Amino acid sequence: MVCLGNICRSPLAHGILAHLVRENGLDWIVESAGTGDWHIGHAPDRRSVSVAKKYGVDISAQRARHFAQTFFDQYDYIFVMDDKNYRDVLSLARHEADRNKVKMFLLEGIVPDPYFDETQFEPVYQLIADRCQELIDELKSEHYR
Ligand code: 4NP
């Protein structure tokens, strides 16, 4: 799961999907990263930690990472939150196989960045949680393969 800072949106997607993976008894590895490097090593934004906690998902132990080209070799799918993340990740792709791994997290539109708007954490949580539930079903049926 990839966003810009890896402190607001992608930690939520990471935490929620990992939670559902455990609930479904799956053995998938779920991680997250940011295309920007400002927050490397930082815990998620306290507003993301708080909204996730409210719904029983603990993301407090996550630490921000910077998206690296080697991630194309480590993961089967790379889900990005918005168009800029999409362009930035694609710019690191080495070949068609790398490019094919990069998907918009939402089927339509983007996950808006809540960083500068306190009121957006709740709706962003809901948007991400709904899509994570769908993703479990899609990936289980190998929708993308
Ligand atoms: P995120 O939100 O991409 O959802 O983690 C942001 C967090 C920090 C910044 C931008 C977006 N920032 O500019 O520091």
Backbone and ligand atoms as CSV (ligand in chain L), in Angstrom:
chain,resi,resn,atom,element,x,y,z
A,1,MET,N,N,0.842,-1.169,0.000
A,1,MET,CA,C,0.000,0.000,0.000
A,1,MET,C,C,0.893,1.240,0.000
A,2,VAL,N,N,0.660,2.114,-0.962
A,2,VAL,CA,C,1.570,3.252,-1.131
A,2,VAL,C,C,0.810,4.576,-1.183
A,3,CYS,N,N,1.285,5.552,-0.414
A,3,CYS,CA,C,0.782,6.926,-0.532
A,3,CYS,C,C,1.996,7.853,-0.549
A,4,LEU,N,N,1.796,9.104,-0.216
A,4,LEU,CA,C,2.903,10.058,-0.291
A,4,LEU,C,C,3.803,9.971,0.949
A,5,GLY,N,N,3.206,10.186,2.113
A,5,GLY,CA,C,4.018,10.255,3.331
A,5,GLY,C,C,4.180,8.941,4.079
A,6,ASN,N,N,3.305,7.979,3.779
A,6,ASN,CA,C,3.225,6.701,4.531
A,6,ASN,C,C,2.967,6.944,6.026
A,7,ILE,N,N,2.199,8.007,6.303
A,7,ILE,CA,C,1.797,8.205,7.702
A,7,ILE,C,C,0.280,8.351,7.867
A,8,CYS,N,N,-0.465,8.642,6.787
A,8,CYS,CA,C,-1.928,8.799,6.925
A,8,CYS,C,C,-2.708,7.693,6.221
A,9,ARG,N,N,-2.685,7.671,4.881
A,9,ARG,CA,C,-3.551,6.753,4.126
A,9,ARG,C,C,-3.020,5.331,4.047
A,10,SER,N,N,-1.782,5.165,3.571
A,10,SER,CA,C,-1.298,3.784,3.381
A,10,SER,C,C,-1.151,3.005,4.696
A,11,PRO,N,N,-0.847,3.654,5.830
A,11,PRO,CA,C,-0.850,2.871,7.073
A,11,PRO,C,C,-2.243,2.330,7.411
A,12,LEU,N,N,-3.276,3.092,7.046
A,12,LEU,CA,C,-4.640,2.596,7.268
A,12,LEU,C,C,-4.912,1.395,6.369
A,13,ALA,N,N,-4.594,1.522,5.071
A,13,ALA,CA,C,-4.818,0.412,4.143
A,13,ALA,C,C,-4.015,-0.819,4.567
A,14,HIS,N,N,-2.775,-0.589,4.965
A,14,HIS,CA,C,-1.891,-1.660,5.442
A,14,HIS,C,C,-2.511,-2.347,6.670
A,15,GLY,N,N,-2.889,-1.551,7.655
A,15,GLY,CA,C,-3.413,-2.095,8.913
A,15,GLY,C,C,-4.740,-2.814,8.729
A,16,ILE,N,N,-5.630,-2.210,7.947
A,16,ILE,CA,C,-6.961,-2.806,7.753
A,16,ILE,C,C,-6.847,-4.095,6.939
A,17,LEU,N,N,-6.071,-4.069,5.847
A,17,LEU,CA,C,-5.949,-5.281,5.035
A,17,LEU,C,C,-5.259,-6.394,5.826
A,18,ALA,N,N,-4.215,-6.046,6.569
A,18,ALA,CA,C,-3.514,-7.062,7.376
A,18,ALA,C,C,-4.464,-7.672,8.408
A,19,HIS,N,N,-5.313,-6.838,8.986
A,19,HIS,CA,C,-6.310,-7.300,9.954
A,19,HIS,C,C,-7.279,-8.293,9.296
A,20,LEU,N,N,-7.768,-7.958,8.109
A,20,LEU,CA,C,-8.688,-8.837,7.387
A,20,LEU,C,C,-7.995,-10.123,6.936
A,21,VAL,N,N,-6.740,-10.005,6.559
A,21,VAL,CA,C,-5.948,-11.182,6.154
A,21,VAL,C,C,-5.890,-12.175,7.321
A,22,ARG,N,N,-5.600,-11.649,8.521
A,22,ARG,CA,C,-5.560,-12.521,9.713
A,22,ARG,C,C,-6.930,-13.130,9.986
A,23,GLU,N,N,-7.974,-12.295,9.924
A,23,GLU,CA,C,-9.333,-12.778,10.188
A,23,GLU,C,C,-9.747,-13.878,9.221
A,24,ASN,N,N,-9.248,-13.782,7.966
A,24,ASN,CA,C,-9.607,-14.755,6.938
A,24,ASN,C,C,-8.656,-15.950,6.901
A,25,GLY,N,N,-7.713,-15.980,7.846
A,25,GLY,CA,C,-6.781,-17.103,7.917
A,25,GLY,C,C,-5.848,-17.191,6.720
A,26,LEU,N,N,-5.560,-16.059,6.106
A,26,LEU,CA,C,-4.677,-16.041,4.933
A,26,LEU,C,C,-3.236,-15.803,5.388
A,27,ASP,N,N,-2.276,-16.109,4.515
A,27,ASP,CA,C,-0.871,-15.943,4.917
A,27,ASP,C,C,-0.180,-14.848,4.102
A,28,TRP,N,N,-0.947,-13.919,3.577
A,28,TRP,CA,C,-0.379,-12.869,2.744
A,28,TRP,C,C,0.424,-11.881,3.581
A,29,ILE,N,N,1.485,-11.366,2.959
A,29,ILE,CA,C,2.275,-10.313,3.596
A,29,ILE,C,C,1.757,-8.965,3.093
A,30,VAL,N,N,1.408,-8.091,4.022
A,30,VAL,CA,C,0.917,-6.757,3.671
A,30,VAL,C,C,1.869,-5.731,4.283
A,31,GLU,N,N,2.346,-4.786,3.461
A,31,GLU,CA,C,3.249,-3.751,3.951
A,31,GLU,C,C,2.835,-2.420,3.341
A,32,SER,N,N,3.502,-1.342,3.738
A,32,SER,CA,C,3.206,-0.048,3.126
A,32,SER,C,C,4.473,0.784,3.010
A,33,ALA,N,N,4.358,1.830,2.204
A,33,ALA,CA,C,5.507,2.726,1.976
A,33,ALA,C,C,4.989,4.040,1.427
A,34,GLY,N,N,5.864,5.049,1.433
A,34,GLY,CA,C,5.529,6.349,0.864
A,34,GLY,C,C,6.458,6.665,-0.296
A,35,THR,N,N,5.959,7.457,-1.243
A,35,THR,CA,C,6.830,7.884,-2.345
A,35,THR,C,C,7.735,9.025,-1.889
A,36,GLY,N,N,7.364,9.690,-0.797
A,36,GLY,CA,C,8.196,10.748,-0.209
A,36,GLY,C,C,9.021,10.180,0.942
A,37,ASP,N,N,10.122,10.856,1.252
A,37,ASP,CA,C,11.037,10.309,2.272
A,37,ASP,C,C,11.047,11.080,3.591
A,38,TRP,N,N,10.135,12.042,3.742
A,38,TRP,CA,C,10.184,12.920,4.934
A,38,TRP,C,C,9.927,12.198,6.234
A,39,HIS,N,N,9.147,11.125,6.188
A,39,HIS,CA,C,8.683,10.532,7.448
A,39,HIS,C,C,9.281,9.165,7.742
A,40,ILE,N,N,10.357,8.809,7.034
A,40,ILE,CA,C,10.987,7.488,7.241
A,40,ILE,C,C,11.210,7.230,8.737
A,41,GLY,N,N,10.737,6.083,9.189
A,41,GLY,CA,C,10.944,5.695,10.589
A,41,GLY,C,C,9.904,6.225,11.554
A,42,HIS,N,N,9.018,7.116,11.057
A,42,HIS,CA,C,8.010,7.697,11.950
A,42,HIS,C,C,6.811,6.767,12.102
A,43,ALA,N,N,6.168,6.860,13.251
A,43,ALA,CA,C,4.888,6.181,13.472
A,43,ALA,C,C,3.823,6.873,12.617
A,44,PRO,N,N,2.694,6.198,12.351
A,44,PRO,CA,C,1.622,6.857,11.607
A,44,PRO,C,C,1.117,8.115,12.328
A,45,ASP,N,N,0.504,9.007,11.549
A,45,ASP,CA,C,-0.125,10.215,12.079
A,45,ASP,C,C,-1.099,9.810,13.210
A,46,ARG,N,N,-1.078,10.545,14.298
A,46,ARG,CA,C,-1.905,10.187,15.458
A,46,ARG,C,C,-3.397,10.147,15.109
A,47,ARG,N,N,-3.809,10.912,14.096
A,47,ARG,CA,C,-5.226,10.910,13.703
A,47,ARG,C,C,-5.586,9.609,12.985
A,48,SER,N,N,-4.658,9.042,12.226
A,48,SER,CA,C,-4.893,7.724,11.612
A,48,SER,C,C,-4.870,6.634,12.681
A,49,VAL,N,N,-3.925,6.739,13.619
A,49,VAL,CA,C,-3.853,5.759,14.707
A,49,VAL,C,C,-5.163,5.754,15.470
A,50,SER,N,N,-5.689,6.958,15.720
A,50,SER,CA,C,-6.888,7.101,16.528
A,50,SER,C,C,-8.143,6.554,15.827
A,51,VAL,N,N,-8.321,6.883,14.552
A,51,VAL,CA,C,-9.525,6.404,13.864
A,51,VAL,C,C,-9.460,4.883,13.690
A,52,ALA,N,N,-8.279,4.343,13.447
A,52,ALA,CA,C,-8.146,2.885,13.297
A,52,ALA,C,C,-8.453,2.187,14.624
A,53,LYS,N,N,-7.937,2.769,15.705
A,53,LYS,CA,C,-8.161,2.183,17.030
A,53,LYS,C,C,-9.655,2.110,17.351
A,54,LYS,N,N,-10.357,3.152,16.940
A,54,LYS,CA,C,-11.809,3.214,17.156
A,54,LYS,C,C,-12.518,2.000,16.538
A,55,TYR,N,N,-11.967,1.478,15.438
A,55,TYR,CA,C,-12.577,0.324,14.759
A,55,TYR,C,C,-11.828,-0.981,15.033
A,56,GLY,N,N,-10.988,-0.955,16.074
A,56,GLY,CA,C,-10.341,-2.196,16.500
A,56,GLY,C,C,-9.113,-2.598,15.713
A,57,VAL,N,N,-8.503,-1.641,14.993
A,57,VAL,CA,C,-7.298,-1.942,14.212
A,57,VAL,C,C,-6.126,-1.145,14.793
A,58,ASP,N,N,-5.096,-1.849,15.215
A,58,ASP,CA,C,-3.952,-1.184,15.837
A,58,ASP,C,C,-2.843,-0.980,14.800
A,59,ILE,N,N,-2.599,0.276,14.442
A,59,ILE,CA,C,-1.537,0.549,13.457
A,59,ILE,C,C,-0.343,1.255,14.113
A,60,SER,N,N,-0.357,1.326,15.449
A,60,SER,CA,C,0.622,2.164,16.153
A,60,SER,C,C,2.065,1.666,16.022
A,61,ALA,N,N,2.244,0.366,15.740
A,61,ALA,CA,C,3.616,-0.169,15.666
A,61,ALA,C,C,4.237,0.005,14.278
A,62,GLN,N,N,3.442,0.456,13.315
A,62,GLN,CA,C,4.000,0.648,11.967
A,62,GLN,C,C,5.034,1.783,11.961
A,63,ARG,N,N,6.001,1.676,11.057
A,63,ARG,CA,C,6.996,2.743,10.883
A,63,ARG,C,C,7.119,3.037,9.400
A,64,ALA,N,N,7.137,4.323,9.070
A,64,ALA,CA,C,7.104,4.729,7.656
A,64,ALA,C,C,8.358,4.293,6.906
A,65,ARG,N,N,8.137,3.860,5.670
A,65,ARG,CA,C,9.227,3.456,4.786
A,65,ARG,C,C,9.110,4.231,3.476
A,66,HIS,N,N,10.235,4.325,2.776
A,66,HIS,CA,C,10.275,5.019,1.487
A,66,HIS,C,C,10.199,3.971,0.389
A,67,PHE,N,N,9.310,4.164,-0.577
A,67,PHE,CA,C,9.168,3.181,-1.653
A,67,PHE,C,C,10.481,3.055,-2.431
A,68,ALA,N,N,10.940,1.824,-2.614
A,68,ALA,CA,C,12.202,1.574,-3.326
A,68,ALA,C,C,11.957,0.647,-4.508
A,69,GLN,N,N,12.797,0.785,-5.516
A,69,GLN,CA,C,12.651,-0.018,-6.738
A,69,GLN,C,C,12.665,-1.527,-6.442
A,70,THR,N,N,13.415,-1.916,-5.415
A,70,THR,CA,C,13.501,-3.348,-5.054
A,70,THR,C,C,12.146,-3.911,-4.624
A,71,PHE,N,N,11.209,-3.017,-4.255
A,71,PHE,CA,C,9.892,-3.495,-3.829
A,71,PHE,C,C,9.163,-4.194,-4.974
A,72,PHE,N,N,9.519,-3.851,-6.205
A,72,PHE,CA,C,8.898,-4.542,-7.339
A,72,PHE,C,C,9.221,-6.033,-7.305
A,73,ASP,N,N,10.372,-6.379,-6.753
A,73,ASP,CA,C,10.756,-7.790,-6.675
A,73,ASP,C,C,10.143,-8.483,-5.463
A,74,GLN,N,N,9.758,-7.687,-4.466
A,74,GLN,CA,C,9.297,-8.271,-3.197
A,74,GLN,C,C,7.803,-8.483,-3.102
A,75,TYR,N,N,7.034,-7.766,-3.934
A,75,TYR,CA,C,5.572,-7.807,-3.786
A,75,TYR,C,C,4.891,-8.177,-5.093
A,76,ASP,N,N,3.726,-8.820,-4.985
A,76,ASP,CA,C,2.958,-9.206,-6.174
A,76,ASP,C,C,2.099,-8.047,-6.680
A,77,TYR,N,N,1.634,-7.231,-5.748
A,77,TYR,CA,C,0.760,-6.101,-6.098
A,77,TYR,C,C,1.230,-4.854,-5.369
A,78,ILE,N,N,1.127,-3.720,-6.041
A,78,ILE,CA,C,1.454,-2.439,-5.415
A,78,ILE,C,C,0.259,-1.531,-5.628
A,79,PHE,N,N,-0.449,-1.225,-4.544
A,79,PHE,CA,C,-1.655,-0.408,-4.630
A,79,PHE,C,C,-1.341,1.022,-4.212
A,80,VAL,N,N,-1.708,1.956,-5.082
A,80,VAL,CA,C,-1.406,3.364,-4.813
A,80,VAL,C,C,-2.691,4.156,-4.568
A,81,MET,N,N,-2.571,5.178,-3.719
A,81,MET,CA,C,-3.758,5.899,-3.257
A,81,MET,C,C,-4.232,6.987,-4.212
A,82,ASP,N,N,-3.304,7.591,-4.968
A,82,ASP,CA,C,-3.750,8.661,-5.886
A,82,ASP,C,C,-2.889,8.687,-7.152
A,83,ASP,N,N,-3.239,9.593,-8.062
A,83,ASP,CA,C,-2.592,9.638,-9.384
A,83,ASP,C,C,-1.110,9.986,-9.302
A,84,LYS,N,N,-0.787,10.849,-8.338
A,84,LYS,CA,C,0.623,11.234,-8.223
A,84,LYS,C,C,1.456,10.053,-7.720
A,85,ASN,N,N,0.904,9.326,-6.741
A,85,ASN,CA,C,1.593,8.121,-6.272
A,85,ASN,C,C,1.773,7.157,-7.437
A,86,TYR,N,N,0.751,7.060,-8.279
A,86,TYR,CA,C,0.780,6.150,-9.431
A,86,TYR,C,C,1.933,6.517,-10.374
A,87,ARG,N,N,2.003,7.792,-10.701
A,87,ARG,CA,C,3.082,8.259,-11.594
A,87,ARG,C,C,4.458,8.053,-10.966
A,88,ASP,N,N,4.556,8.380,-9.680
A,88,ASP,CA,C,5.860,8.287,-9.006
A,88,ASP,C,C,6.344,6.846,-8.911
A,89,VAL,N,N,5.427,5.933,-8.618
A,89,VAL,CA,C,5.815,4.522,-8.529
A,89,VAL,C,C,6.154,3.993,-9.920
A,90,LEU,N,N,5.318,4.357,-10.909
A,90,LEU,CA,C,5.578,3.880,-12.278
A,90,LEU,C,C,6.913,4.385,-12.817
A,91,SER,N,N,7.319,5.560,-12.361
A,91,SER,CA,C,8.583,6.125,-12.854
A,91,SER,C,C,9.779,5.272,-12.412
A,92,LEU,N,N,9.583,4.422,-11.393
A,92,LEU,CA,C,10.663,3.547,-10.920
A,92,LEU,C,C,10.608,2.154,-11.549
A,93,ALA,N,N,9.517,1.889,-12.288
A,93,ALA,CA,C,9.367,0.556,-12.896
A,93,ALA,C,C,10.435,0.343,-13.959
A,94,ARG,N,N,10.991,-0.873,-13.991
A,94,ARG,CA,C,12.083,-1.178,-14.915
A,94,ARG,C,C,11.583,-1.794,-16.222
A,95,HIS,N,N,10.435,-2.452,-16.147
A,95,HIS,CA,C,9.919,-3.141,-17.330
A,95,HIS,C,C,8.427,-3.411,-17.147
A,96,GLU,N,N,7.849,-4.045,-18.151
A,96,GLU,CA,C,6.406,-4.286,-18.175
A,96,GLU,C,C,5.923,-5.067,-16.938
A,97,ALA,N,N,6.692,-6.045,-16.514
A,97,ALA,CA,C,6.274,-6.856,-15.361
A,97,ALA,C,C,6.156,-5.986,-14.106
A,98,ASP,N,N,7.079,-5.029,-13.936
A,98,ASP,CA,C,6.985,-4.084,-12.813
A,98,ASP,C,C,5.723,-3.232,-12.961
A,99,ARG,N,N,5.545,-2.690,-14.145
A,99,ARG,CA,C,4.390,-1.791,-14.380
A,99,ARG,C,C,3.071,-2.501,-14.111
A,100,ASN,N,N,2.996,-3.775,-14.476
A,100,ASN,CA,C,1.747,-4.531,-14.308
A,100,ASN,C,C,1.366,-4.738,-12.846
A,101,LYS,N,N,2.328,-4.597,-11.951
A,101,LYS,CA,C,2.033,-4.786,-10.523
A,101,LYS,C,C,1.358,-3.568,-9.896
A,102,VAL,N,N,1.431,-2.440,-10.570
A,102,VAL,CA,C,0.968,-1.184,-9.974
A,102,VAL,C,C,-0.512,-0.967,-10.297
A,103,LYS,N,N,-1.325,-0.863,-9.239
A,103,LYS,CA,C,-2.776,-0.692,-9.399
A,103,LYS,C,C,-3.233,0.491,-8.566
A,104,MET,N,N,-4.237,1.186,-9.059
A,104,MET,CA,C,-4.900,2.159,-8.203
A,104,MET,C,C,-5.641,1.363,-7.119
A,105,PHE,N,N,-5.535,1.807,-5.879
A,105,PHE,CA,C,-6.204,1.115,-4.765
A,105,PHE,C,C,-7.717,1.114,-4.979
A,106,LEU,N,N,-8.270,2.261,-5.354
A,106,LEU,CA,C,-9.712,2.329,-5.640
A,106,LEU,C,C,-9.927,2.029,-7.120
A,107,LEU,N,N,-11.052,1.408,-7.421
A,107,LEU,CA,C,-11.355,1.121,-8.831
A,107,LEU,C,C,-11.714,2.405,-9.562
A,108,GLU,N,N,-12.315,3.325,-8.822
A,108,GLU,CA,C,-12.637,4.627,-9.416
A,108,GLU,C,C,-12.175,5.731,-8.495
A,109,GLY,N,N,-11.419,6.671,-9.022
A,109,GLY,CA,C,-11.025,7.837,-8.239
A,109,GLY,C,C,-9.857,7.559,-7.311
A,110,ILE,N,N,-9.638,8.507,-6.419
A,110,ILE,CA,C,-8.466,8.478,-5.551
A,110,ILE,C,C,-8.881,8.500,-4.081
A,111,VAL,N,N,-7.951,8.119,-3.224
A,111,VAL,CA,C,-8.155,8.314,-1.787
A,111,VAL,C,C,-7.589,9.690,-1.463
A,112,PRO,N,N,-8.445,10.649,-1.073
A,112,PRO,CA,C,-7.942,12.002,-0.819
A,112,PRO,C,C,-6.998,12.034,0.374
A,113,ASP,N,N,-6.023,12.926,0.303
A,113,ASP,CA,C,-5.050,13.056,1.379
A,113,ASP,C,C,-5.682,13.828,2.537
A,114,PRO,N,N,-5.816,13.205,3.700
A,114,PRO,CA,C,-6.483,13.876,4.831
A,114,PRO,C,C,-5.535,14.723,5.672
A,115,TYR,N,N,-4.247,14.754,5.311
A,115,TYR,CA,C,-3.211,15.340,6.166
A,115,TYR,C,C,-3.548,16.755,6.636
A,116,PHE,N,N,-4.113,17.568,5.728
A,116,PHE,CA,C,-4.377,18.964,6.088
A,116,PHE,C,C,-5.824,19.209,6.494
A,117,ASP,N,N,-6.607,18.138,6.630
A,117,ASP,CA,C,-8.017,18.320,6.999
A,117,ASP,C,C,-8.460,17.247,7.998
A,118,GLU,N,N,-8.448,17.667,9.228
A,118,GLU,CA,C,-8.821,16.828,10.372
A,118,GLU,C,C,-10.115,16.035,10.152
A,119,THR,N,N,-11.086,16.664,9.459
A,119,THR,CA,C,-12.416,16.050,9.320
A,119,THR,C,C,-12.409,14.879,8.336
A,120,GLN,N,N,-11.317,14.718,7.594
A,120,GLN,CA,C,-11.310,13.706,6.524
A,120,GLN,C,C,-10.857,12.321,6.975
A,121,PHE,N,N,-10.347,12.207,8.202
A,121,PHE,CA,C,-9.827,10.907,8.623
A,121,PHE,C,C,-10.917,9.841,8.724
A,122,GLU,N,N,-12.062,10.240,9.236
A,122,GLU,CA,C,-13.175,9.275,9.351
A,122,GLU,C,C,-13.657,8.809,7.969
A,123,PRO,N,N,-14.039,9.726,7.048
A,123,PRO,CA,C,-14.465,9.248,5.721
A,123,PRO,C,C,-13.371,8.503,4.957
A,124,VAL,N,N,-12.136,8.917,5.124
A,124,VAL,CA,C,-11.032,8.209,4.456
A,124,VAL,C,C,-10.904,6.790,5.031
A,125,TYR,N,N,-11.075,6.681,6.342
A,125,TYR,CA,C,-11.042,5.337,6.949
A,125,TYR,C,C,-12.117,4.451,6.317
A,126,GLN,N,N,-13.334,4.985,6.210
A,126,GLN,CA,C,-14.452,4.184,5.673
A,126,GLN,C,C,-14.190,3.778,4.229
A,127,LEU,N,N,-13.691,4.728,3.451
A,127,LEU,CA,C,-13.377,4.471,2.039
A,127,LEU,C,C,-12.357,3.330,1.926
A,128,ILE,N,N,-11.321,3.403,2.734
A,128,ILE,CA,C,-10.253,2.407,2.688
A,128,ILE,C,C,-10.749,1.056,3.215
A,129,ALA,N,N,-11.526,1.094,4.293
A,129,ALA,CA,C,-12.004,-0.166,4.883
A,129,ALA,C,C,-12.926,-0.905,3.910
A,130,ASP,N,N,-13.813,-0.177,3.242
A,130,ASP,CA,C,-14.732,-0.810,2.280
A,130,ASP,C,C,-13.947,-1.464,1.146
A,131,ARG,N,N,-12.953,-0.759,0.652
A,131,ARG,CA,C,-12.166,-1.286,-0.469
A,131,ARG,C,C,-11.305,-2.481,-0.038
A,132,CYS,N,N,-10.802,-2.447,1.185
A,132,CYS,CA,C,-9.994,-3.580,1.668
A,132,CYS,C,C,-10.837,-4.850,1.722
A,133,GLN,N,N,-12.073,-4.721,2.131
A,133,GLN,CA,C,-12.960,-5.884,2.173
A,133,GLN,C,C,-13.151,-6.462,0.766
A,134,GLU,N,N,-13.356,-5.566,-0.206
A,134,GLU,CA,C,-13.499,-6.016,-1.604
A,134,GLU,C,C,-12.210,-6.669,-2.097
A,135,LEU,N,N,-11.082,-6.060,-1.737
A,135,LEU,CA,C,-9.785,-6.560,-2.207
A,135,LEU,C,C,-9.515,-7.981,-1.737
A,136,ILE,N,N,-9.919,-8.274,-0.513
A,136,ILE,CA,C,-9.745,-9.637,0.008
A,136,ILE,C,C,-10.420,-10.623,-0.950
A,137,ASP,N,N,-11.659,-10.317,-1.323
A,137,ASP,CA,C,-12.404,-11.225,-2.201
A,137,ASP,C,C,-11.781,-11.281,-3.591
A,138,GLU,N,N,-11.384,-10.121,-4.118
A,138,GLU,CA,C,-10.794,-10.085,-5.462
A,138,GLU,C,C,-9.472,-10.836,-5.506
A,139,LEU,N,N,-8.629,-10.610,-4.518
A,139,LEU,CA,C,-7.310,-11.229,-4.535
A,139,LEU,C,C,-7.401,-12.725,-4.238
A,140,LYS,N,N,-8.370,-13.094,-3.412
A,140,LYS,CA,C,-8.600,-14.519,-3.157
A,140,LYS,C,C,-8.942,-15.247,-4.450
A,141,SER,N,N,-9.721,-14.570,-5.301
A,141,SER,CA,C,-10.112,-15.205,-6.567
A,141,SER,C,C,-9.114,-14.859,-7.665
A,142,GLU,N,N,-7.980,-14.302,-7.248
A,142,GLU,CA,C,-6.895,-13.935,-8.171
A,142,GLU,C,C,-7.408,-13.107,-9.330
A,143,HIS,N,N,-8.262,-12.167,-8.961
A,143,HIS,CA,C,-8.868,-11.215,-9.873
A,143,HIS,C,C,-7.882,-10.605,-10.885
A,144,TYR,N,N,-6.673,-10.307,-10.402
A,144,TYR,CA,C,-5.735,-9.554,-11.226
A,144,TYR,C,C,-4.810,-10.434,-12.059
A,145,ARG,N,N,-4.869,-11.723,-11.834
A,145,ARG,CA,C,-3.892,-12.580,-12.550
A,145,ARG,C,C,-4.376,-12.954,-13.923
L,1,4NP,P1,P,-0.214,10.438,3.380
L,1,4NP,O1,O,-0.408,11.948,3.878
L,1,4NP,O2,O,0.408,10.518,2.003
L,1,4NP,O3,O,-1.590,9.889,3.353
L,1,4NP,O4,O,0.700,9.771,4.395
L,1,4NP,C1,C,0.634,12.857,3.925
L,1,4NP,C2,C,1.437,12.917,5.033
L,1,4NP,C3,C,2.460,13.848,5.084
L,1,4NP,C4,C,2.673,14.700,4.040
L,1,4NP,C5,C,1.874,14.639,2.932
L,1,4NP,C6,C,0.856,13.703,2.859
L,1,4NP,N1,N,3.704,15.657,4.113
L,1,4NP,O5,O,3.779,16.520,3.206
L,1,4NP,O6,O,4.510,15.636,5.045
